[in-house]
């Protein structure tokens, strides 16, 4: 949360923590409704359509995001996700 606050302040944008299930983890977009759950091993990812569901199942890189401050990889299934008013997301 501290890094999210620092990011928001440095970019003058309002970000809020959102439930993971409301994010398409392929298109990197936040939605008002829950997305399609995609089980991969013991983790659950979310996609907005059948194409995204297929991508999350088959492409390991689609399941990894990048922390905007540290530039380190994060697993989208376990990451805290924030969205802005335009629907863009950060992990």
C-alpha positions in Angstrom: 0.0 0.0 0.0 2.9 2.4 0.7 4.3 1.9 -2.8 0.8 2.4 -4.3 0.4 5.7 -2.4 3.9 6.8 -3.6 3.0 5.8 -7.1 -0.4 7.7 -7.0 1.3 10.8 -5.6 4.1 10.8 -8.1 1.6 10.4 -11.0 -1.2 12.6 -9.6 -3.7 9.9 -10.3 -6.3 8.4 -7.9 -5.9 4.6 -7.5 -8.0 2.3 -5.4 -7.5 -1.3 -4.4 -10.0 -3.5 -6.3 -11.0 -7.2 -6.0 -8.9 -9.4 -8.2 -12.0 -11.0 -9.7 -13.1 -7.7 -11.3 -9.9 -7.5 -13.4 -9.2 -9.0 -16.7 -5.6 -10.1 -16.2 -4.9 -10.3 -20.0 -6.3 -6.9 -21.1 -5.2 -5.3 -17.8 -8.7 -3.7 -17.4 -10.9 -3.2 -14.4 -14.6 -4.0 -14.7 -17.7 -3.3 -12.5 -18.6 -7.0 -12.6 -16.7 -10.3 -11.8 -14.7 -11.8 -14.7 -14.3 -15.5 -15.7 -12.3 -17.4 -13.2 -9.4 -19.4 -14.7 -7.8 -22.1 -12.5 -4.2 -22.8 -13.1 -2.8 -25.2 -10.6 -3.9 -24.0 -7.2 -4.3 -20.4 -8.3 -7.2 -18.5 -9.8 -6.7 -15.8 -12.5 -9.5 -13.9 -14.3 -10.2 -13.1 -17.9 -13.0 -11.2 -19.7 -13.7 -13.6 -22.5 -12.9 -17.1 -23.9 -9.7 -15.8 -25.6 -8.4 -14.4 -22.4 -9.3 -17.6 -20.6 -7.2 -19.5 -23.2 -4.3 -17.1 -22.9 -4.2 -17.4 -19.1 -4.3 -21.2 -19.3 -1.6 -21.5 -22.0 0.7 -18.5 -21.6 2.6 -18.3 -18.3 3.7 -14.7 -19.0 0.1 -13.6 -19.1 -0.1 -14.6 -15.4 2.7 -12.3 -14.3 2.5 -8.5 -13.9 5.2 -5.9 -13.1 5.3 -3.8 -9.9 5.4 -0.2 -11.2 7.9 1.0 -8.6 10.3 -1.9 -8.1 9.9 -3.3 -11.7 9.9 -6.8 -10.2 7.5 -9.5 -11.5 4.4 -10.3 -9.5 2.0 -13.2 -9.8 -1.4 -11.7 -10.8 -3.3 -14.3 -8.8 -1.8 -13.2 -5.5 -1.0 -9.6 -6.2 -2.9 -6.7 -4.7 -4.5 -4.9 -7.6 -5.3 -1.2 -7.9 -7.4 0.5 -10.6 -7.9 4.1 -11.5 -11.1 5.8 -12.8 -10.2 5.0 -16.4 -10.1 1.2 -15.6 -6.4 0.8 -15.9 -4.7 -1.5 -13.4 -1.5 -1.9 -11.4 -0.2 -5.0 -9.7 
